[in-house]
Amino acid sequence: MDWLSERHLAGAVLDALTASICIVDPNGDIVAVNQAWRRFSHENGGKGGYVGENYLDVCKRATGTGADAAHRFGRNVEDVLAGRRDRFETEYPCHAPRLRRWFLARVVWVHPAGNEVDDHKGRFAVISHQDITTRKLLEFELKRLAETDELTGLKNRRKFLERTGKALVRLRRDGVPASMFIIDLDDFKAINDTHGHAVGDQALCYAADQLKRSTRRGDLLARIGGEEFAALLPNTDEWGAVMVAERARSALAASQAATDAGPLRLTASIGVTVLQTDDRGPDAALGRADEALYRAKDEGRNCVRASSASLSSPALA
């Protein structure tokens, strides 16, 4: 096979690839692109990236959303061409007005055939952009499923403990306070025993909605057990958490859940605590909140109790 045939074969192979590929010379000038590269450039307004243009200049000229990422990418291409690194890759979003998409970009250095030199003056770079949108959307969905309660759509126990652990780190490092409370629906077993689990599930979804409406933006509400919920309140002391918990309790008690068995009145007992710097982990705070919750149960249900004795007064009921 002669040189011309090899060149045509190489071009055909590049055009057959789904990744958008271009080759730049040591100065950053684009010397070859494949069909996928040309098609992507055309479909996105033809804003640069053709043979004869300087790829580094295209990156430097980028403006608007994603411009910083384009500038960084250009600098990494320069590093590969200058021999400061042999390869570089990164994932990045490239969204259109009506389309979310992500790409994997790779930069790898090569020497043209017959130009195998030891220095870096003869370096060319192959730049590829592979659409990984399907994979990224699957990753996001798996992450959502891993941290979400399927019935209520709230975060699950795993995610609650993870976020509480991060709140503990901020507390120890920066002194940023955080509190939590546990909510347990009163006499919920009777609903399942009397009306069945389908009605019980409807009641749980109603309770989740009411509790979510009662917490604040920035608070994390999760379902951590059968009829048990928990809320993490960043930048909030114990008294502030008591106020939010009382609002949630009263909102739940003042309304009725619409179910297939008719309207059902729900109440909840709530235990509140503040995170402490000497907590060995989230379970320590959960234990204190749980103790306060059982005091609320023992003292008549449908009330809020805090782990601090100074806040545990009849006025909170």
Buried (B, 14 or more C-beta within 10 A) or exposed (E): EEEEEEEEEEEEEBBEBEBBBBBBBBEBBBBBBBBBBBEBBEEEEEEBBBEEBBBBEBBEBBEEEBEEBBEEBBEBBBBBBEEEEEEBEEEBEBEEEEEEBBBBBBBBBEEEEEEEEEEBEBBBBBBBBBBBBEEBEEEEEEEEEEBBBEEBEBBBBBBBBBBBEBBBEBBBEEEBBBBBBBBBBBEBEEBBEEBEEEBBBBBBBBBBBBBBEBBEEEBBBBBBEEBBBBBBBBEBEBBBBBBBBBBBBBBBBEBBBEBEBEEBEBBBBBBBBBBBEEBEEBEBBBEBBBBBBBBBBEBEBBBBBBBBEEBBEEEBB
